[in-house]
Amino acid sequence: MAEPQLDIVRNIEALDCLKADLASFQADLYQALLKGDADDFLQASSKLIITCFLLTKRIGLNFGHLEKQVYHNTQLLLEEGNRMEEWYGDISALKDYWDLKR
């Protein structure tokens, strides 16, 4: 088993790598939007989401915590009001999607 100091250093490095990945994937997302490339957009978006899940695990939470919070925030956005909901019904569509998955 690795020494505790090595685990701490490795965890710090892992967090730094994940934070750098977030920035990189966000830039990729903006580039895809600029180009209007749906495949690149989906690639970057999925990598952002995966990285958020990995960060959640690295800070000591489980994947379900993040998923629950996303669902909870979807409900909050509906209650608080949101332009995307007012204009397009996107938040309720997302909530319906989450409800089907449960």
C-alpha positions in Angstrom: 0.0 0.0 0.0 1.3 3.5 -0.8 2.4 5.8 1.9 -0.1 8.4 3.1 2.0 11.3 1.8 2.2 9.7 -1.7 -1.6 9.3 -1.7 -2.1 12.9 -0.8 0.3 14.1 -3.5 -1.4 11.8 -6.1 -4.8 13.0 -5.1 -3.7 16.7 -5.5 -2.3 15.9 -8.9 -5.4 14.1 -9.9 -7.6 17.1 -8.9 -5.3 19.4 -10.8 -5.5 17.2 -13.9 -9.3 17.0 -13.7 -9.5 20.8 -13.3 -7.3 21.3 -16.3 -9.4 18.8 -18.3 -12.5 20.9 -17.4 -11.0 24.0 -18.8 -9.8 22.2 -21.9 -13.2 20.5 -22.6 -14.9 23.8 -22.0 -12.7 25.4 -24.7 -13.5 22.5 -27.0 -17.2 23.0 -26.4 -16.9 26.7 -27.3 -15.0 25.8 -30.5 -17.6 23.3 -31.4 -20.3 25.9 -31.0 -18.3 28.4 -33.0 -18.0 25.8 -35.9 -21.5 24.6 -35.5 -20.3 21.0 -35.3 -22.8 18.8 -33.5 -20.5 15.8 -33.1 -17.7 17.9 -31.6 -20.2 19.6 -29.3 -21.5 16.2 -28.0 -17.9 15.0 -27.5 -16.9 18.0 -25.5 -20.2 18.1 -23.5 -19.9 14.4 -22.6 -16.3 14.9 -21.5 -17.3 17.8 -19.3 -20.0 15.8 -17.7 -17.7 12.8 -17.2 -15.0 15.0 -15.7 -17.6 16.5 -13.2 -18.5 13.0 -12.1 -14.8 12.1 -11.7 -14.2 15.2 -9.7 -17.2 14.3 -7.5 -15.5 10.9 -6.7 -12.1 12.5 -6.1 -13.5 14.8 -3.5 -15.1 11.9 -1.6 -18.6 11.9 -2.8 -20.3 9.2 -4.9 -21.7 9.6 -8.4 -25.3 9.4 -7.0 -24.7 12.6 -5.0 -24.0 14.6 -8.2 -26.9 13.0 -10.1 -29.3 13.8 -7.2 -28.1 17.4 -7.1 -28.7 17.8 -10.8 -32.2 16.5 -10.4 -32.8 18.7 -7.4 -31.5 21.8 -9.2 -33.7 21.0 -12.2 -36.7 21.2 -9.8 -35.4 24.4 -8.3 -35.0 26.0 -11.7 -38.6 25.1 -12.5 -39.8 26.7 -9.2 -37.7 29.8 -9.5 -38.4 30.4 -13.1 -35.9 30.4 -16.0 -35.8 32.0 -19.4 -35.1 28.7 -21.1 -38.2 27.3 -19.5 -40.3 30.3 -20.3 -39.2 30.4 -23.9 -38.8 26.8 -24.8 -39.9 24.5 -21.9 -36.4 23.1 -21.7 -36.2 22.7 -17.9 -39.5 20.7 -17.7 -38.3 18.6 -20.7 -35.1 17.8 -18.8 -37.0 17.0 -15.6 -39.3 14.7 -17.6 -36.2 13.0 -19.0 -34.8 12.6 -15.5 -38.2 11.3 -14.2 -38.2 8.6 -16.9 -34.7 7.5 -16.0 -35.7 7.0 -12.3 
